[in-house]
Amino acid sequence: MKTKIIRILIAIGMLGLLLANVWIVSDEGFITKSVMITSVVNPEKKDLKKTLETDGVVVPSYTYYIPFNRQKGDSYTLVVQEGDLVEEEEPLIEYHNDKLEGEIEFLEKQKEELETTLSQVQAEMLELESNISAISLEEEQELTYILEKLDFQNALTQKVIEEQQVANRLLDINKKLEENYLIKEDLVVKSKGNGIVTFENQLATNDGEPVLTIKGVGPLWVKGSLTENNITKVEEGMKTQVSVKALNGHLFEGVLTKIERTPEKIEGDSTYSIYVELLEENEKIYEGFHSTLSIYLEEKQDVLAIPISSVQESEDQDIVFVLENGRIKKQPIQLGLQESKYVEAAQGITKEDTIVKMPIDKIEEGQYYYMPIKLKYIQPESFQSFNREEVLRLFVKGLLSET
């Protein structure tokens, strides 16, 4: 009977001890609960970039068609043929304009005649000036020579007037010729850049009918598209990274060169074509290769960065949890540029701080923390150096410590 009572008392004592421990570690208890931190990280310097991504396809740097233009002339002559390599400003097509050619020929003939007349007038003026100079001072006293000199001077005056008239007419002719030659120059269609002729048509007669097709050579372009909501975020000249899928995602540097202002599709959200010029040539890249374009909207170099997973929001401000003197500290932080995995820590922490990488929901300000032992860093031989008394002492100390 006595043994039974002892067992009951022991059971009651153990139950009371269990209930006391449950109360102690409960929310109403007086012991500050610790929390396990599984991973931490230190802020580090990184180059961050904010990008806008879209799919693209490799295309020639340009392909353009030269149509027949009847306003330039009724017929034309091709200066190049299919397969020819052409350079920028190289003549491709020469239009014929018989009326213009006839007017130029007429004006050139008039110019030649006027230049001859002007030379003759100027020669006669020199002769008259010579005759006047030949009359001596003694001869100028005689009436005959006075009248003769007067005749020479009147004739010279007439020649000066005639010279001015011919010169003015010649000036008008030269002006008309210059205008006609400019028109004639416009009848010659020149290449917009370096390329290759991929199509020719010697017999075009209808306005707009293709005469030549020129495909650009050199660095290729990548054509992509952006919706009306994204097209306003980009501008020509932005740095772009191109990942070519057929080359296992190999990255190429490029620059956003052209943005079309006219939508290629207006159903639903309008989409606009963009063109990225590759800054390096690669013989392994072919037209039609699909790729991913990453347009750099913003870029910062060598800034303090932390994982996005370490940031939480508390009372309308961004915070991180810093490990400090064995406790957890809630630290407000000002964020900057954000990319896919990292965000700039503009203010609030330094690279010497240790922060919780992935905070759990129950983490609180002022909590003690502990971290799991990483057994791979522990040498089994170190345990063998402790005797039984030392092991027991460490065990009891761990139980009694404030955790």
Secondary structure as UniProt FT lines:
FT   HELIX           2..25
FT   TURN            27..28
FT   STRAND          35..36
FT   STRAND          40..41
FT   STRAND          44..59
FT   STRAND          63..67
FT   TURN            70..72
FT   STRAND          75..78
FT   TURN            82..83
FT   STRAND          85..86
FT   TURN            88..89
FT   STRAND          91..96
FT   HELIX           98..134
FT   TURN            137..138
FT   HELIX           139..141
FT   HELIX           143..186
FT   STRAND          188..190
FT   STRAND          195..200
FT   TURN            202..203
FT   TURN            207..208
FT   STRAND          210..216
FT   STRAND          221..227
FT   TURN            228..230
FT   HELIX           231..233
FT   TURN            236..237
FT   STRAND          239..244
FT   HELIX           245..247
FT   TURN            248..249
FT   STRAND          250..259
FT   STRAND          271..278
FT   TURN            283..284
FT   TURN            287..288
FT   STRAND          290..307
FT   HELIX           308..310
FT   STRAND          312..314
FT   TURN            315..316
FT   STRAND          317..324
FT   TURN            325..326
FT   STRAND          327..332
FT   STRAND          334..338
FT   STRAND          342..347
FT   TURN            351..352
FT   STRAND          355..356
FT   TURN            361..362
FT   TURN            365..366
FT   STRAND          368..370
FT   HELIX           375..377
FT   HELIX           380..384
FT   HELIX           388..400
//
